[in-house]
């Protein structure tokens, strides 16, 4: 799971009435899902800043505050050469072929092609850059 919007309020318990912790979970933080109850997530921090553990709301007033990393890659992206890449789940469609891929985190994915493994990075303008 990943925090994706401007810093997320973290509470000490599952209930919305639980006390808020003094700091927010940072945007782009990688967290481990410990328990998910409706839209309340108990997490442990893996990468980023904020409380080491706590409860947060994943969706608030139709706004997604935290999501699984795989969801970030679903859609159509433009590669640096101007080619279109379509990604759904763990499959990437490029130049008429389908490739099994792995989502590494919110911004990077990878796939193997013959003897080479390529890593893709999503950048802010909607492009997917490979290295």
N, C-alpha and C positions, 0 to 999 in steps of 0.2 A: 504494500500500500504506500501511497505517496501523498503528502500534503501539497495541494496545488494552487491555493489562492491566498495571497497576502499574509499568511500567518494565521493559525487556527487556535481558538480558545481551547484550552485543555482543562478538564475538571478532575478532581480526585476520585470521584465515583461515577457510576453509570447514570444516576439520576441527574436531570438538568438542574436540579436544586442543589447538587453537590457543589462545594466551594471550588471556584476557579483557581488554578495554580497561578503563581506570580508571572510566569513567562508563557509566551505562545509558542506553538510548534512552527518552525520556519517554513516558508514556501520552498517546495522541492525536497523537503526532508523525506528520507526513506524510513519507513516504520514497519515493524513486524506485527501482523494481526494476531492478537492473542484470543480475542473473542469479539464477535459481531452480533449485536442484538438490535434488530430493526435498523435504524440509521445511527446507532451508537456503537463506537468502536473502542475497544480496550487495546492499547498498543504498547510496544516497546520501541524506543528510538534506536535506529541502526546508524543512520548518517544524517547530519544536519544539526540544528540547534533547537533547544526547547526542552521541556520536561522529559526525563529519561523514560517515564512510563505514565500513563494516564488514560482518560476517556475523552473522546472527541465526537462531534457530530459530523457525519460524512456528507450529508445533504441538508441544506437549510434554505427554505423558501425557494425551492427548485434550483439552487446554486450548489454545484458539486464542490465540496471542500477537501475531500480526500478520495482517491480512487486507486484501483489496482494499476500497476505500471502498464500492463498489457493494453488497457483501454486507451492510453495516451497515443498509441500507434495506430489504432483503427482509423482508416480513412485513406485519402489519396494525397500523395506528396509529390513534389517535383524535385528530381535529382539535379545536381549541379550542371549536368549536360542538357537539361531541359526535358528529360524523359519523365514520364509519369509512372509512379509506383503506387500500387494499391495494396494495403495491408489490412487483413482481417484475422484476428486471433493470432495464430502462430504461422500464418501463410502469407507470403509476399508474392504478388503477381507483377512481373516486369518483363517487357518485350515478349509477351505471349507465353511466358513460361512461369511455372509456380515453384517457389522455393520455400522449404521449411526454414523458419527463422526463430531466433530466441531474443526475447526482450530482456535486456540487461538491467535497465533502470528507466526512469522517466524520459531520458533524452537519448539513450543509446540502445541499439539492437545489433545483432550480428547474424550472418548466415555463411555457410560454406558452399563453395563452388569449385568442384574438382579438387585441386590441391591447395586452395587458398581460402582463408577465412577473412571476410570483410566486415568491418564495423561501421555502422551508420549512426550519424548523430543528427537529431532534429535541431534546427536552428530557428530563431525567432521569426523569420520571414516566411515560414512554411516550407522550407526546403529540407531535404534529407541529403547530407553530405557523407560520402563513403571514404574510408581509408583502409 
